[in-house]
Amino acid sequence: GWSAQDEQAGALARGGPGKGRFLVRICFQGDEGACPTRDFVVGALILRSIGMDPSDIFAVIQIPGSREFDVSFRSAEKLALFLRVYEEKREQEDCWENFVVLGRSKSSLKTLFILFRNETVDVEDIVTWLKRHCDVLAVPVKVTDRFGIWTGEYKCEIELRQGEGGVRHLPGAFFLGAERGYSWYKGQPKTCFKCGSRTHMSGSCTQDRCFRCGEEGHLSPYCRKGIVCNLCGKRGHAFAQCPKAVHNSVAAQLTGVAGH
């Protein structure tokens, strides 16, 4: 059996109690009253969606009333397996919609700054764009100067996602519709705006980049592919027609009111 000495030896080997635990935190970010039960998180998310076995898991802990579920795995391999499958399933399965998984590594937690030259770009549209590229952990807040005047910047906490070659960084510049935005955070690599290369900047880039479909190798006037929305990333419409854009949901509400 498992004795107290074994437990002590194990704790020492791991560098003391609490160190070397293989943890992730699953956080629910939906409506306050709609937080699923621990049973749902274990059964539907961890076991069914991810396909883990109960024997892979040391404990799943939820403090009563909390929206956070701490999952402790038996080994680093099981934790890595969970994270790998989670990256695939989160895109495909609706059950993950209002959840984010934290603790993949502290280095992927960032304080992000975003700036548009046009201060009327809607913060909800910024969040919609961000959610395609990273996990947004808190609503962006306006950054003000020492006079209390807004600098045009937003600041928010994010967690970068894992890709094939490690952490997936955000581009330093991007478009929402025709408005150009800039993003920066500590450790963000400098990349060419046109092709994404880290070896040169856009001024010396020889690569053609189409801003209609987002692909390289041709310019927008010669594009034969369908337009790709730079807000939601889907093909077939531009930002102006995007159903996820704030201006369209506001317009829909107004026509709804007019119709009554």
C-alpha positions in Angstrom: 0.0 0.0 0.0 0.8 3.7 0.0 2.4 4.7 3.4 3.0 8.1 5.0 6.8 7.7 4.3 6.1 7.1 0.6 4.0 10.3 0.6 6.8 12.2 2.3 9.4 10.9 0.0 7.2 11.7 -3.0 6.7 15.3 -1.7 10.5 15.7 -1.2 11.2 14.4 -4.7 8.7 16.9 -6.0 10.4 19.8 -4.2 8.1 20.0 -1.1 4.4 19.9 -0.7 2.4 21.6 -3.4 5.3 21.7 -5.9 5.3 19.6 -9.0 1.6 19.2 -9.1 0.2 18.7 -12.6 -2.6 21.2 -12.6 -5.0 23.0 -14.8 -7.9 25.3 -13.8 -11.1 25.1 -15.8 -13.0 28.5 -15.4 -16.6 29.1 -16.4 -17.1 32.6 -17.9 -20.8 32.5 -18.7 -23.7 34.0 -16.8 -23.4 34.0 -13.0 -26.5 31.8 -12.4 -25.7 29.3 -15.2 -22.5 27.8 -13.9 -22.5 24.0 -14.6 -22.0 21.5 -11.8 -18.8 19.7 -10.9 -20.5 16.6 -12.3 -20.9 18.2 -15.7 -17.3 19.4 -15.8 -16.0 15.9 -14.9 -18.4 13.8 -16.9 -19.1 15.9 -20.0 -15.8 17.9 -20.4 -12.9 15.9 -18.9 -14.1 12.3 -19.4 -16.4 12.5 -22.5 -15.1 15.4 -24.6 -11.3 15.0 -23.8 -11.6 11.2 -23.4 -9.5 11.0 -20.1 -9.8 8.0 -17.9 -10.8 8.4 -14.2 -7.5 6.7 -13.3 -5.6 9.6 -15.1 -6.9 12.1 -12.6 -5.8 12.7 -9.0 -8.6 15.1 -8.0 -11.1 17.6 -9.3 -11.6 20.4 -6.8 -14.4 23.0 -6.8 -14.7 25.4 -3.8 -18.5 25.6 -3.2 -20.0 28.5 -5.1 -16.9 29.0 -7.2 -16.8 29.0 -11.0 -13.3 27.4 -11.0 -12.5 23.7 -11.2 -8.9 22.7 -10.4 -7.9 19.4 -12.1 -4.9 17.6 -10.8 -3.4 14.9 -13.1 -1.4 11.9 -12.0 1.5 12.7 -14.3 3.0 15.4 -16.6 2.1 13.1 -19.6 -1.6 13.0 -18.7 -1.6 16.8 -18.3 0.1 17.2 -21.7 -2.5 14.8 -23.2 -5.4 16.8 -21.8 -4.0 20.1 -23.1 -3.3 18.7 -26.6 -6.8 17.3 -27.0 -8.4 20.4 -25.5 -6.8 22.6 -28.2 -8.6 20.5 -30.8 -12.0 20.1 -29.0 -12.4 23.7 -27.9 -12.9 24.7 -31.6 -15.2 21.8 -32.5 -17.5 21.1 -29.5 -20.0 23.6 -28.0 -19.7 22.2 -24.5 -16.5 24.2 -24.1 -18.1 27.5 -25.3 -18.1 29.4 -21.9 -15.0 27.8 -20.5 -11.3 28.7 -20.5 -8.5 26.5 -19.3 -5.8 28.3 -17.3 -2.5 27.3 -16.0 -1.1 25.8 -19.2 2.0 27.7 -18.3 2.6 31.0 -16.6 4.6 32.3 -19.6 1.5 32.3 -21.7 -0.4 34.7 -19.4 0.1 38.2 -20.8 -1.1 41.8 -20.2 -2.1 42.9 -23.7 -2.3 46.5 -25.0 -4.4 47.3 -28.1 -4.5 50.6 -29.9 -6.5 51.9 -32.9 -6.0 55.3 -34.5 -9.8 55.5 -34.7 -11.0 55.5 -31.1 -14.6 54.6 -32.2 -13.7 51.0 -32.9 -16.1 49.0 -30.6 -14.5 47.1 -27.7 -16.9 44.2 -28.3 -15.5 43.8 -31.8 -12.0 43.9 -30.4 -12.9 41.1 -28.0 -14.5 39.0 -30.9 -11.2 39.3 -32.9 -9.1 38.5 -29.8 -11.1 35.3 -29.0 -10.1 33.9 -32.4 -6.4 34.2 -31.4 -6.2 33.8 -27.6 -8.2 33.4 -24.4 -9.6 36.7 -23.0 -9.5 36.5 -19.2 -11.0 39.9 -18.4 -12.9 42.6 -20.3 -10.5 45.2 -21.8 -10.3 48.4 -19.9 -9.4 51.9 -21.2 -5.9 53.2 -20.4 -5.8 56.8 -19.2 -3.0 59.3 -18.8 -2.2 61.2 -15.6 -4.9 63.8 -16.5 -7.5 61.1 -16.7 -7.8 61.4 -20.5 -8.1 58.1 -22.5 -5.0 57.4 -24.6 -7.1 55.3 -27.1 -5.5 52.2 -25.7 -7.2 49.2 -24.2 -5.5 46.9 -21.7 -6.6 43.3 -20.9 -5.3 40.0 -19.4 -5.1 37.2 -22.0 -3.7 33.7 -22.2 -1.9 32.7 -25.4 -2.7 29.4 -27.0 -0.5 26.5 -27.8 0.2 25.7 -31.5 2.3 23.0 -33.3 5.6 24.9 -32.6 4.8 26.2 -29.1 3.0 29.4 -28.1 0.9 31.1 -30.8 1.6 34.8 -30.7 -0.7 37.6 -31.7 0.2 39.7 -34.7 1.6 43.1 -33.9 -0.7 44.8 -36.4 -4.1 43.7 -37.8 -7.3 45.1 -39.5 -10.9 45.3 -38.3 -12.7 46.3 -41.4 -10.6 49.2 -42.8 -9.3 50.2 -39.3 -5.7 49.2 -38.5 -5.1 48.0 -34.9 -1.8 47.4 -33.1 -1.2 44.9 -30.3 1.8 44.5 -27.9 2.7 42.6 -24.8 5.9 41.5 -23.1 7.7 38.8 -25.1 5.8 39.4 -28.3 8.1 38.7 -31.3 8.4 41.5 -33.9 7.0 40.1 -37.2 6.4 41.4 -40.7 2.9 42.6 -41.0 2.5 41.2 -44.6 3.9 37.7 -44.3 4.5 37.1 -40.6 8.3 36.5 -40.9 10.5 37.4 -37.9 13.5 38.1 -40.2 12.4 41.4 -41.7 9.7 44.1 -41.4 6.9 44.9 -43.9 8.9 47.8 -45.5 11.4 45.4 -47.0 9.0 42.5 -47.6 8.8 41.1 -51.2 5.8 38.9 -50.5 2.4 39.9 -52.0 -0.4 39.7 -49.4 -4.1 39.8 -50.3 -6.2 41.7 -47.8 -9.4 40.3 -49.3 -8.8 36.6 -48.6 -5.8 37.0 -46.2 -3.6 34.7 -48.3 -0.1 35.3 -49.7 1.0 35.1 -53.3 -1.3 37.7 -54.9 -2.7 41.2 -54.4 -6.4 42.1 -53.6 -7.3 43.3 -57.2 -6.3 39.9 -58.6 -8.0 37.8 -55.9 -10.1 34.9 -57.3 -11.1 33.5 -53.9 -14.0 34.4 -51.7 -13.6 37.3 -49.3 -12.7 36.4 -45.7 -14.0 38.6 -42.9 -11.2 40.0 -40.8 -13.4 40.1 -37.7 -14.8 36.5 -37.4 -12.4 34.8 -39.9 -15.2 33.2 -41.9 -15.4 33.2 -45.7 -18.2 34.8 -47.8 -18.7 38.3 -46.2 -16.7 41.4 -45.2 -16.6 43.1 -41.8 -19.4 45.5 -42.8 -21.8 42.5 -43.2 -20.4 40.3 -40.4 -23.3 39.1 -38.1 -20.9 39.1 -35.1 -20.0 42.8 -35.6 -21.6 45.2 -33.1 -22.9 47.6 -35.7 -25.0 44.7 -37.2 -26.4 43.5 -33.9 -27.4 47.1 -33.0 -29.0 47.6 -36.4 -30.9 44.3 -36.0 -32.2 45.5 -32.6 -33.3 48.8 -34.1 -35.2 47.2 -36.9 -36.8 44.8 -34.4 -38.0 47.8 -32.4 -39.2 49.6 -35.5 -41.2 46.5 -36.5 -43.1 46.4 -33.2 
